Amino acid sequence: MNTYPVWIDCDIGVDDAIAIMAAHALPQIDLLGISTTCGNASQENTYRNAHRLNGLLGTDYPVYRGAVSPLCRELLTASHFHGNDGLGDVDLPVPPDAVYRVETAWDALYDAAVKHPHELRLIALGPLTNIATAFSKYPDLPGLLHSMLIMGGAAVGGNITPAAEFNIYCDPEAAELVFDSGVHIIMCGLDVTLKALLRPADWDELAATGTKAGKFVRDCVQCAWQFSQKFGLSGVAMHDSCPVLYLAHPELFRAEEAGVKIETRSTLTLGKTVTDLYSDKQFDEKNATVVLDVDRDRFIEILKNCIKSI
């Protein structure tokens, strides 16, 4: 079994937290560090949430503070889905021994890539502001990465507008810079993530184990569950666990190579990930692997086993 050095950049909300728990448990992943950005919640809350997760997991993953706002737009958050604090307003304290590092997210990411040239897998679970900042400051960084996996975008549709997915819409200029950087991107967008549903029976099963991790998962998804039911979903989408499990278990997924560009100018389609998957006209470059489908039952079983092992 291969083990990959991994860096996670995230705007820790409910599904980010569960994705990090999965990354912690998966033997294929050696998690080197976590950087936080704004998105699901304010940067202050996402940074705090990373430390709260360290406390829950009994880990000391290095945590680095990143962007407090998008590159050139106003901050948009998602308290309607993630709660006011980003973790469903669940009581989860910051550990008293939390280490607050002064190194920025983009500097820490670059240092990790230099130490693991062409081996580091970068997983981005939120708006791409930190990554765009890192690529701008360190132009050689894209070439140092092995690959980049993101939760973001959609070949079809959106969830913040009819055309755009939340993470890309929050900072489309950052997404444009990243998609044009030359790094190959594995894009887990809404096409696949809305099929990766954790259902009430699943989180009840996890809570019944009696572990802090299992109870936390059940409790933290309740705000998201109330919102998800309004759209007829049978569970809460594990958006951010998709790129994590794709890295460890690509056999669970179906994907196609595609050219992907980001719309940054149109009001109607701002933040749309424009792909050439369903077009006679093709882009000059296939810069992304677009993930389109998942074996939901196997996906959820592996995810639940990860949580049960904590």
VEXDO-678286 format. One line per 3 residues: number of its first residue (from 1); their letters; for each residue x negated, y negated, z of C-alpha. Coordinates in steps of 0.02 Angstrom, whole numbers, plus 32768, in hexadecimal, padded with zeros to 4 digits. Last residue first. Layout:
REM residues N
NUM	a	X,Y,Z ~ ...
REM end
This chain:
REM residues 310
310	isk	821F,7EA5,8312 ~ 823E,7F4C,82BC ~ 82FA,7F32,82B4
307	icn	82E2,7E91,8250 ~ 8278,7EE9,81CE ~ 82F1,7F7B,81C7
304	kli	837E,7F01,81A5 ~ 831F,7EB5,8114 ~ 82F8,7F5F,80CB
301	eif	83AE,7F92,80D5 ~ 83E6,7EEB,808F ~ 8379,7EFE,7FF5
298	rdr	83AA,7FB4,7FDB ~ 8463,7F86,7FDD ~ 844D,7EEA,7F73
295	dvd	83ED,7F39,7EE5 ~ 83BB,7E91,7E9E ~ 83DC,7E2A,7E02
292	lvv	839D,7D93,7DA0 ~ 82EB,7D6A,7DD1 ~ 829D,7CEC,7D5A
289	tan	81E3,7D0C,7D3C ~ 819D,7C64,7D10 ~ 812A,7C00,7C9E
286	ked	815B,7C50,7BF9 ~ 8111,7BC8,7B8A ~ 8146,7B73,7AE8
283	fqk	81FB,7B68,7B1D ~ 8277,7BD1,7ABA ~ 8309,7B9C,7A4D
280	dsy	8380,7C2E,7A34 ~ 83B8,7C11,7AE6 ~ 83F1,7C81,7B73
277	ldt	834E,7C97,7BD0 ~ 8306,7BF0,7B9B ~ 8313,7BA7,7C4A
274	vtk	8344,7AFA,7C87 ~ 8334,7AF3,7D44 ~ 83B2,7A69,7D69
271	glt	837B,79E5,7DE6 ~ 83E0,7957,7D9B ~ 8464,799B,7D23
268	lts	84E7,7911,7D29 ~ 8474,7883,7D59 ~ 83F5,78AF,7CD3
265	rte	8341,7882,7CF5 ~ 82E9,790D,7D55 ~ 8317,79AE,7CFA
262	ikv	829A,7A37,7D22 ~ 8250,7AAD,7C9E ~ 824B,7B6B,7C9C
259	gae	8207,7BDE,7C15 ~ 8237,7C90,7C33 ~ 81FC,7D3D,7C64
256	ear	8289,7DAD,7C9F ~ 82B4,7DF9,7D48 ~ 830F,7E8C,7D95
253	fle	82F2,7EAD,7E4D ~ 82DF,7F3A,7ECB ~ 823F,7F78,7E79
250	pha	81EB,7ED5,7EA9 ~ 81DE,7F14,7F5D ~ 815C,7EB4,7FC2
247	lyl	8152,7E16,7F59 ~ 820A,7E1F,7F2A ~ 8233,7E36,7FE3
244	vpc	81EA,7D8C,800E ~ 8230,7D3A,7F71 ~ 82E0,7D78,7F9D
241	sdh	82D9,7D58,8059 ~ 82F4,7C9F,8037 ~ 83A2,7CAF,7FED
238	mav	83E9,7D2A,806A ~ 8499,7CFE,8038 ~ 8515,7D05,80C7
235	gsl	85A2,7D82,80B3 ~ 863C,7DB1,8050 ~ 863C,7D0F,7FEE
232	gfk	86E3,7CC0,7FC4 ~ 86A3,7C0E,7FB8 ~ 86EC,7BD1,805C
229	qsf	86A9,7C70,80AC ~ 85F8,7C32,8092 ~ 8610,7B99,8102
226	qwa	864B,7BFE,8198 ~ 85C1,7C7B,8178 ~ 853C,7BF4,8174
223	cqv	8572,7BB9,8220 ~ 8571,7C6C,825F ~ 84C7,7C9B,8215
220	cdr	8461,7C6A,82AF ~ 84BF,7CD8,8328 ~ 84B3,7D7D,82CD
217	vfk	83FC,7D62,829E ~ 83D1,7D2E,8351 ~ 8424,7DC9,839A
214	gak	83BA,7E39,832C ~ 8319,7DDC,8352 ~ 8338,7DD9,840E
211	tgt	8353,7E95,8408 ~ 83F3,7EE8,8443 ~ 83FF,7F5D,83AE
208	aal	84B6,7F2D,83A4 ~ 8484,7E81,8363 ~ 843D,7ED0,82C6
205	edw	84D8,7F38,82A6 ~ 8545,7E9F,82C1 ~ 84D8,7E45,8244
202	dap	84F5,7ECC,81C2 ~ 85AF,7EE4,81E3 ~ 85C7,7E29,81CC
199	rll	8572,7E2B,8121 ~ 84C4,7DFC,80E8 ~ 84D6,7DD3,802F
196	akl	844B,7DE0,7FAE ~ 84BB,7DC3,7F16 ~ 84B9,7D06,7F2D
193	tvd	83FB,7D11,7F2C ~ 83F0,7D5D,7E7E ~ 8439,7CDD,7E07
190	lgc	8426,7C5B,7E91 ~ 836D,7C51,7E71 ~ 82D9,7CC1,7E94
187	mii	8256,7C74,7E23 ~ 81AF,7CCE,7E15 ~ 813B,7C41,7DE1
184	hvg	809A,7C4E,7D7F ~ 8028,7BBB,7DAA ~ 800C,7B47,7D15
181	sdf	8041,7AA8,7D6E ~ 80DD,7A82,7D07 ~ 8151,7AE1,7D7D
178	vle	80FF,7A8C,7E12 ~ 8109,79DB,7DCD ~ 81BE,79F2,7D99
175	aae	81EB,7A38,7E43 ~ 81A0,79A1,7E9A ~ 8201,792D,7E27
172	pdc	82A0,7992,7E49 ~ 8296,7977,7F05 ~ 833B,79A1,7F5B
169	yin	8385,79E4,7EB8 ~ 8304,7A6F,7EAF ~ 8329,7AAF,7F5E
166	fea	83E6,7A98,7F4E ~ 8409,7AF0,7EA8 ~ 8441,7A88,7E15
163	apt	84C0,7A86,7D87 ~ 856C,7A8A,7DDA ~ 8522,7A20,7E66
160	ing	84DF,7A57,7F10 ~ 84FD,7B10,7EEB ~ 84C8,7B24,7E36
157	gva	84F2,7B7B,7D94 ~ 8492,7BF0,7D21 ~ 83D7,7C0E,7D17
154	agg	83CD,7BD9,7DCA ~ 8357,7B71,7E32 ~ 82FA,7B97,7ED1
151	mil	82B1,7C1A,7F41 ~ 81FD,7C1E,7F0A ~ 8170,7C97,7EE9
148	msh	80C5,7C56,7EB8 ~ 8036,7CBA,7E70 ~ 7F7F,7CE6,7E89
145	llg	7F56,7C35,7EC0 ~ 7EAD,7BE6,7E9D ~ 7EE0,7BA4,7DF2
142	pld	7F73,7B45,7E3C ~ 7EFC,7AF9,7EBE ~ 7E7F,7AAD,7E44
139	pyk	7EDD,7A08,7E3A ~ 7ECF,79F0,7EF7 ~ 7F2A,7951,7F2B
136	sfa	7FB1,7961,7EA7 ~ 7FC5,7A1D,7EBE ~ 7FD2,7A06,7F7B
133	tai	8054,797D,7F6B ~ 80B8,79E6,7EF0 ~ 80B0,7A77,7F69
130	ntl	80E9,7A10,7FFE ~ 817B,79C7,7F9C ~ 81B8,7A6C,7F53
127	pgl	8262,7A6E,7FA8 ~ 8275,7B0B,8010 ~ 8242,7BC2,8014
124	ail	8197,7BBA,7FC2 ~ 8131,7C5B,7FC6 ~ 807B,7C47,7F96
121	rle	801E,7CE8,7F74 ~ 7F64,7CD6,7F96 ~ 7EF2,7D4C,7F36
118	hph	7EA7,7CE1,7EAB ~ 7E34,7C8E,7F2B ~ 7E52,7CC1,7FDF
115	kva	7DEB,7C47,8048 ~ 7E06,7BBC,7FCA ~ 7EC0,7BE2,7FC7
112	ady	7ECA,7BD8,8085 ~ 7E70,7B30,8086 ~ 7EE8,7AEF,8002
109	lad	7F7F,7B21,806A ~ 7F36,7ACD,8104 ~ 7F17,7A2C,80A4
106	wat	7FC7,7A2B,805B ~ 801C,7A4F,8103 ~ 7FBB,79C8,815F
103	evr	7F37,79EB,81E2 ~ 7F68,79A3,828C ~ 7F9D,7A48,82D8
100	yva	801E,7A56,8363 ~ 7FFF,7AFB,83BE ~ 8096,7B42,8419
97	dpp	8068,7B80,84C8 ~ 810D,7B4C,8519 ~ 8170,7BAF,8497
94	vpl	81F6,7B45,843F ~ 829E,7B81,847E ~ 8325,7BDC,841C
91	dvd	83D8,7BAD,8447 ~ 8431,7BC2,83A1 ~ 8467,7B22,8347
88	glg	8477,7B85,82A4 ~ 83BC,7B82,828B ~ 83AA,7ADF,822A
85	dng	83BD,7A6E,82C3 ~ 8465,7A22,8291 ~ 84AA,7AC5,824D
82	hfh	8467,7B26,81B7 ~ 84FA,7B1F,813D ~ 854E,7A78,815E
79	sat	84A7,7A38,81A0 ~ 8464,7A3B,80EE ~ 83EA,79AA,80D9
76	lle	83CB,7927,8053 ~ 8338,78AF,8066 ~ 8335,7819,7FF2
73	rcl	82CF,7824,7F54 ~ 821C,7802,7F1C ~ 81AD,7891,7F57
70	psv	822E,78DE,7FCA ~ 822A,78B1,8084 ~ 81D1,78E5,8125
67	agr	814F,794C,80C9 ~ 80E0,79C9,8121 ~ 80B7,7A05,81D1
64	yvp	804E,7AA0,81E5 ~ 8072,7B3E,8248 ~ 7FEE,7BC2,826E
61	ydt	8041,7C6A,8291 ~ 8038,7C89,834B ~ 80B0,7D19,8361
58	gll	8127,7D54,83E9 ~ 81B1,7D60,8368 ~ 822C,7CEF,83C2
55	gnl	81A5,7C76,83F9 ~ 8159,7C6D,834B ~ 8209,7C4F,830C
52	rha	821B,7BB8,8380 ~ 8176,7B76,833E ~ 81B7,7B7E,828C
49	nry	8259,7B2E,82C6 ~ 81FD,7A97,830C ~ 81AE,7A77,8264
46	tne	8259,7A8B,8210 ~ 82A8,7A15,8290 ~ 822B,7987,827C
43	qsa	822A,79A2,81C0 ~ 82E4,797F,81BF ~ 8357,7A0F,8196
40	ngc	837C,7A7F,8101 ~ 8302,7A12,80A2 ~ 8269,79CA,80F7
37	tts	81C4,7A26,80F3 ~ 816B,7AA9,815A ~ 80CA,7B08,8142
34	igl	80B2,7BB9,817F ~ 800F,7C18,8188 ~ 7FAC,7CB4,8161
31	ldi	8038,7D33,8152 ~ 7FEC,7DD9,8120 ~ 807A,7E29,80C0
28	qpl	8085,7EDC,8080 ~ 80A9,7F1F,812F ~ 8151,7EC2,8133
25	aha	8181,7E8E,81E4 ~ 8141,7DDB,81E6 ~ 817F,7DBC,8135
22	ami	822B,7DFA,816A ~ 822E,7D82,81FF ~ 81F7,7CF8,818B
19	aia	8288,7D1F,8117 ~ 8301,7D1F,81AA ~ 82C5,7C72,81DC
16	ddv	82D0,7C31,812A ~ 8384,7C72,8121 ~ 83B9,7C0D,81B9
13	gid	8356,7B70,8198 ~ 829C,7B53,8194 ~ 826F,7ADA,810A
10	cdi	81E6,7B4D,80C9 ~ 8136,7B6A,808C ~ 80FC,7C1D,80A9
7	wvp	8048,7C51,8089 ~ 8021,7D07,8062 ~ 7F87,7D76,805D
4	ytn	7FC1,7E17,800B ~ 7FB9,7EC8,804C ~ 7FBD,7F56,7FCE
1	m	8000,8000,8000
REM end
